Amino acid sequence: MAETRPTPDPGTGPGVITPDGCAVELYRVLRVRRRFDVVLLASFLVNVPDPALRRRFLAACRDHVRDRGCVLVQRHSPGWFDEVAEGERVSGGIVFRLRDLRRPGPGLVAATAEYQVGERVWTQTFTAERLGNQALEAAMAEVGLAVDAYLTPDGSWVRAVPVSRGRALGRSPR
């Protein structure tokens, strides 16, 4: 018989709570006394289909990066939305499955990611929004960041810098 556990509380408190229970506003309230050279926004958080939440994620990055630092952003490449399919792959002893794939609206992909290590299984259901280069650059500009470089050929990794630095260097994305 499989062990059953109560569903964890997704999180409580004022402001936005992410589906996995993280308090977005808490990170804005916790003023770090120093800024960092590199801030990482990973796990495709920039693809969240809520523009206000996306803005909060990016603003938190801008708040925590030094003026001469950079923010590394991982996103689903625009092409991923056309190519994504249900399937399974194994890497480093972890079985990764993408299942229950659907397209609930234009530019949206919803699915369940399943990770299995031995008998242990974790799932995460998500909806992601296509964010092309122009939309990404506009979202970053709203919070004082500018795309400095697309780091991978598919554009899934992007380096952003504070606007003053990006403008001063006169760099062009791609």
C-alpha positions as CSV (number, residue, x, y, z in Angstrom):
1,M,0.0,0.0,0.0
2,A,1.4,3.4,-1.0
3,E,2.2,5.9,1.8
4,T,-0.2,8.8,1.8
5,R,0.8,12.2,3.1
6,P,-1.3,15.2,3.6
7,T,-1.0,17.9,0.9
8,P,1.3,20.6,2.2
9,D,-0.1,24.0,2.8
10,P,0.8,26.0,-0.3
11,G,1.8,29.0,1.8
12,T,0.1,31.8,3.5
13,G,0.7,35.5,4.1
14,P,0.2,38.9,2.3
15,G,0.9,39.3,-1.4
16,V,1.4,36.7,-4.0
17,I,2.1,33.1,-3.0
18,T,3.5,30.9,-5.8
19,P,1.9,27.6,-6.4
20,D,4.8,25.9,-4.6
21,G,4.2,28.0,-1.5
22,C,6.9,30.7,-1.9
23,A,6.0,34.2,-0.7
24,V,7.0,36.5,-3.5
25,E,6.6,39.7,-1.5
26,L,8.8,38.3,1.3
27,Y,11.8,38.4,-1.0
28,R,11.1,42.1,-1.7
29,V,10.6,42.9,2.0
30,L,13.8,41.1,3.0
31,R,16.2,43.9,2.0
32,V,19.5,42.3,1.6
33,R,22.2,44.6,3.0
34,R,24.4,44.0,0.0
35,R,24.0,43.5,-3.7
36,F,25.5,40.8,-5.8
37,D,27.6,40.6,-8.9
38,V,25.4,37.9,-10.4
39,V,21.8,37.2,-9.7
40,L,20.1,34.1,-11.2
41,L,16.5,33.8,-12.2
42,A,16.2,30.2,-13.1
43,S,13.6,27.5,-13.6
44,F,11.8,29.4,-16.3
45,L,10.1,31.8,-13.8
46,V,10.2,34.5,-16.4
47,N,7.7,32.4,-18.4
48,V,5.0,32.7,-15.8
49,P,1.8,33.7,-17.5
50,D,1.0,36.4,-15.0
51,P,2.7,39.7,-16.2
52,A,2.5,41.2,-12.7
53,L,4.2,38.2,-11.1
54,R,6.9,38.2,-13.9
55,R,7.5,41.9,-13.1
56,R,7.9,41.1,-9.4
57,F,10.4,38.3,-10.1
58,L,12.5,40.6,-12.4
59,A,12.2,43.5,-10.0
60,A,13.6,41.3,-7.2
61,C,16.5,40.5,-9.4
62,R,17.2,44.1,-10.2
63,D,16.9,45.0,-6.5
64,H,19.6,42.5,-5.6
65,V,22.1,43.0,-8.4
66,R,25.0,45.6,-8.2
67,D,25.0,48.3,-10.9
68,R,28.0,46.6,-12.5
69,G,26.6,43.1,-12.1
70,C,24.3,41.0,-14.2
71,V,21.2,38.8,-14.0
72,L,21.2,35.4,-15.7
73,V,17.7,34.4,-16.8
74,Q,16.6,31.0,-17.9
75,R,13.5,30.9,-20.1
76,H,11.8,28.5,-22.3
77,S,13.1,29.4,-25.7
78,P,10.4,30.7,-28.1
79,G,10.9,27.6,-30.3
80,W,10.3,25.3,-27.3
81,F,6.6,26.1,-27.4
82,D,6.3,24.7,-31.0
83,E,8.5,21.6,-30.3
84,V,7.5,20.5,-26.8
85,A,6.0,17.0,-26.6
86,E,5.2,14.5,-24.0
87,G,8.0,12.1,-23.3
88,E,10.6,10.6,-21.0
89,R,14.3,10.9,-20.6
90,V,16.9,9.7,-18.1
91,S,19.8,11.8,-17.0
92,G,22.1,11.1,-14.0
93,G,19.8,8.5,-12.6
94,I,16.8,10.8,-12.7
95,V,13.8,9.9,-14.8
96,F,12.2,13.0,-16.2
97,R,8.7,12.8,-17.7
98,L,6.6,15.5,-19.3
99,R,2.9,14.5,-19.3
100,D,-0.6,15.9,-19.6
101,L,0.6,18.4,-22.2
102,R,-2.0,20.8,-23.4
103,R,-2.2,24.2,-25.0
104,P,-4.9,26.2,-23.0
105,G,-4.5,29.3,-25.1
106,P,-2.4,31.2,-27.6
107,G,1.2,31.2,-26.6
108,L,0.6,28.9,-23.6
109,V,1.7,25.4,-22.7
110,A,0.5,23.6,-19.6
111,A,1.9,20.2,-18.5
112,T,3.0,18.2,-15.6
113,A,6.7,17.5,-15.1
114,E,7.5,14.3,-13.2
115,Y,10.8,13.5,-11.6
116,Q,11.6,10.0,-10.4
117,V,14.6,8.8,-8.4
118,G,14.3,5.2,-7.5
119,E,10.8,4.8,-5.9
120,R,10.5,8.5,-5.0
121,V,8.4,10.7,-7.4
122,W,7.8,14.4,-7.5
123,T,5.5,16.3,-9.8
124,Q,5.0,19.9,-10.7
125,T,2.1,21.1,-12.8
126,F,2.8,24.4,-14.6
127,T,1.6,26.8,-17.3
128,A,4.2,28.7,-19.3
129,E,3.8,31.6,-21.6
130,R,5.9,32.1,-24.7
131,L,8.1,35.2,-24.2
132,G,9.8,36.2,-27.4
133,N,12.8,38.5,-27.4
134,Q,10.9,41.7,-27.8
135,A,8.5,40.8,-25.0
136,L,11.4,39.7,-22.8
137,E,13.3,43.0,-23.4
138,A,10.1,45.0,-22.7
139,A,9.5,43.1,-19.4
140,M,13.1,43.7,-18.3
141,A,12.9,47.4,-19.3
142,E,9.9,47.8,-16.9
143,V,12.2,47.1,-14.0
144,G,15.4,48.7,-15.1
145,L,17.2,45.8,-16.8
146,A,18.4,45.5,-20.4
147,V,19.3,42.4,-22.3
148,D,23.1,42.4,-22.7
149,A,23.4,39.1,-24.5
150,Y,21.6,35.9,-25.5
151,L,24.0,33.2,-24.2
152,T,22.7,30.2,-26.1
153,P,21.8,29.7,-29.7
154,D,18.1,29.1,-28.8
155,G,18.0,32.1,-26.5
156,S,17.1,30.0,-23.4
157,W,19.8,31.7,-21.4
158,V,20.0,35.5,-21.3
159,R,22.3,37.9,-19.6
160,A,20.7,41.2,-18.4
161,V,22.4,44.2,-16.9
162,P,21.1,47.3,-15.1
163,V,19.8,49.8,-17.6
164,S,22.4,52.4,-17.0
165,R,25.2,49.9,-17.7
166,G,23.4,48.3,-20.8
167,R,22.8,51.8,-22.3
168,A,26.2,53.1,-21.4
169,L,28.0,50.1,-23.1
170,G,25.7,50.5,-26.2
171,R,25.4,46.8,-26.5
172,S,22.8,45.3,-28.8
173,P,20.9,42.1,-28.0
174,R,22.0,39.7,-30.8
